[in-house]
């Protein structure tokens, strides 16, 4: 066969690029084929898997230390070599590579990213030439180049035993940090979205610095202090990244007295600064003891010049200080960038989702009636403890602060349980107002899921600072290979730095005033864990907190939230943007007994329910009020997903919501059809759908619904099965059961033809109506008694009617 199109790209690589690289002195370990810049596959929040385009670079050339110095894009022979140049340039820009090449096997075009100069060349440069180009592009001297050229640590492995290689953005981040250190910066800031591997990146920074130190100063250890303000922010990186990479011997957890014999120290601010009359431990270490101080979640107070924690950083000011955060902060007390300097690298939540390295999400907004309309006590109404409740209208920001509405919590637990029971093994984190609210929510969830709690007493637990067993529960909850706990209620303990890789539900049951804390909370769900089917997650919002998605500070999709007014079938009637302004500050110590996020909280004034006259004794009454009675309902529910073109949060079609509800009550389309065939079980299905706030009346209004059976509409929404019209089902029923119809009397045949035609025109409810024999066209065929007599041999009229339904729904 004559080939008209020349060699394929793979032929170009094999027959031309590979020999050229070998001739230029490139070794196999310096060449990465099919270098990954996007995940192979991404699963959208709607459950549809798709392959991401432009996710692989044909060749990445790494002269030394895993540093990308050049990229090559290969094209088929018949194509112009320049066709691949723009793609190569984009990759080179992304990877901080100085040279981009495109070739078709006959021509090589080089773009110098330093000068913008473009030319045809005979071959790519040698490893030494490309390394020199990288040093020149990055303005790095030879000594700093030697530091950056150190190899990555390859001791960290996956559960399958594969070496975990740094992703493209982690490589760039490591090398930019080292470049800044080599250029003399003492404070360096790295911004990476939650779930993108900040601590793994920090470990690789340490790996290269230690290797360099051993090469140039073998007689001196390179000492690192890893600082954080929560125990979990220390134990997770220490056990997950640093010990597997470096072994247990050089790693030390600071508790009690100073130990001078280790190399990598993990310490909390509390351990270093002491508590109460305890002497400040950090003074036991000489100011120049550490070479590098890593500050994890550095937005949480370390940059506050008035904090006690700042004294630790000031004491070790001679060390390079590397700040890690997904959410830098700036206010009157704390300015992260002002302390650490401008970030040397940023990798946002939005970019992580677009690249397929983070889980996409959708938002389910649920409005409870007291939040929609406000709650007003009756005149003279008393709370659980006999205290009179001041008159006025209380709203979302007052609930669980001024007044606790127990039945509101029970309603949210009942609604949430319906979603969780679709997959009782899907982990969920529920953020409540305070520790008491977290316990109330846990208790309500336990009551709604008594069977699950009987099978597993820790299916739903509270994890807060005062929980005696919190360390064990937290360890079990964050273990993706473990089976329990599944649901954790909390207030603020889990909002920062907790890795729950298989978390599928982030539930917001308290207002969030701070963008920093909001992003941290959303970040709890962004990790991928395909081993357990975690490829996306859902945010369930009971308090309107997701208006934060509109804020321009939010760096991932969506960037702007809207509230859509919709009619019963989900048609958008109007769209209005939502504005929100955070005010106030959280205390620096949270109610969990742990250092809190010193961030803005929702505006909260104890005396502002409308029209309240509290009297002189109000402020002396202990605690919040507790109200046990209340008749509350879910007034609205909608599902929103990020719009990739605009970044705004958009209401999805009502169809997606219905499809999810159908899948929660039936295992397959065949299962649904079997239950739909007969009237009693069909009514049971409709009742179950009604419990999920789905009514067939909500589907009315489209041409499809008007001509199709509800069974086909529901199955199509749930499993994308082909839609059949009622007329088609009626035709198939007549054709497939023609022989059974033919043995009946002429009158009986006429009745069945009329009955099936009535179904085709009006639907199953018309033929199962008790009065169907009393209306046209069947009434003209004969009386009820006469018609019933015609079907005696077939088992009677009711049996024949059931048989007709079986014909229709098996068609």
Beta strands, then each sheet from edge to edge (+ up, - down):
strand 1: 31-36
strand 2: 42-43
strand 3: 49-50
strand 4: 56-62
strand 5: 68-74
strand 6: 99-103
strand 7: 108-112
strand 8: 118-121
strand 9: 187-192
strand 10: 224-228
strand 11: 251-253
strand 12: 264-268
strand 13: 292-295
strand 14: 320-325
strand 15: 343-347
strand 16: 360-368
strand 17: 375-376
strand 18: 393-394
strand 19: 403-405
strand 20: 427-431
strand 21: 460-462
strand 22: 487-490
strand 23: 503-508
strand 24: 536-541
strand 25: 560-566
strand 26: 572-577
strand 27: 625-627
strand 28: 634-642
strand 29: 648-651
sheet 1: 1+ 4- 5+ 6+ 7- 8+
sheet 2: 2+ 3-
sheet 3: 11+ 12+ 10+ 13+ 14+ 9+ 15+
sheet 4: 21+ 22+ 20+ 23+ 24+ 16+ 28- 29+ 25+ 26-
sheet 5: 17+ 18-
sheet 6: 19+ 27+
end
